[in-house]
Amino acid sequence: MEGGLRANEQLVGLQKGNALWPKVNVVGDVGYQGFQYKFDQPQQFYLVQFGLSWDLFKGGEKKTRLQQARIDQSVLENKMQQLKKQIELQVIQSHYELETARQAYAASQSGVRSTERSFQIIRSKYSEGQAILLEYLDAQNKLTTARLTQSINHYELLRKEAALHKTLSNL
C-alpha cells in the first residue's frame, strides 16, 4: 500500500507537470545516403531535430487527469487508513482472546484444585467405608473431567498466544 501511495504521488506530480509545462523532444539520426554501397565520408549524414509542443487548450482533459490522479491518491490514503484500522482491530481482538483464554485456564486450574480436594475427601470416606462406590466413581469422574478441561484450556491458551504472535509478526 505504501508503494502504491508513493507511485500515485509521482503520478500526481507528472500530471501537474504535464498540465503546466510543454513537451520537449530531441531526436538524433546518423546514417548513410547515396547511390552506391559505399560507406565513406561524403555519403554520411547527421540529423538532429528539436521539437516543442504545448497544448494550451485541450478541453479540460489535462485538468481532469490531474483531478483523477488526486482522487486516486485520496482513495489510496483512505484504504491505507482502513488497513491500519483493520490491523489494529485484529491485534486488539487477538489480545482479548488471549486474555479470555488465560482467564479460562486459571478458572480450570481452580476447578482442578477444588475437585482434587473433593476427591480426597470422598476417597478417605470410601476407604473408611462411609461412602459408597458410586460416590467414589463420581468424584473420580469429576476430577478426570476437570483435568481434561484444564488441558484443553492450556492448549487453547497456547493457540491464542501463537495467534497473537502471528498477528504481531505480520505487522
Helices and strands as residue ranges (DSSP letters): H 2-20, E 23-32, G 41-43, E 44-53, H 61-127, H 133-169
